[in-house]
Amino acid sequence: MDQLYQITTPHFVVGFCYDTNDQVVFKSAPIIKYLNRWRIEQIAEYCQQKNWLLNLVSEKGELKWL
């Protein structure tokens, strides 16, 4: 199952796709491409350290890929 997350920072808002089967990020905005292959726990901790807001936007059943 895929999940779409959003990270909100003071300077930008970005999104990434998380694969719950492999438990890693598999697609992200270019500015955060270094997060690819990270686990959600790592990202949550990183966002907390940076004072960034992490939100789950939707899950695969709700997503419509173009």
Buried (B, 14 or more C-beta within 10 A) or exposed (E): EBBBBBBEBEEEEBBBBBBEEEEBBEEBBEEBEEBEEBEBEEBBEBBEEEEBEBEEEEEEEEEEEE
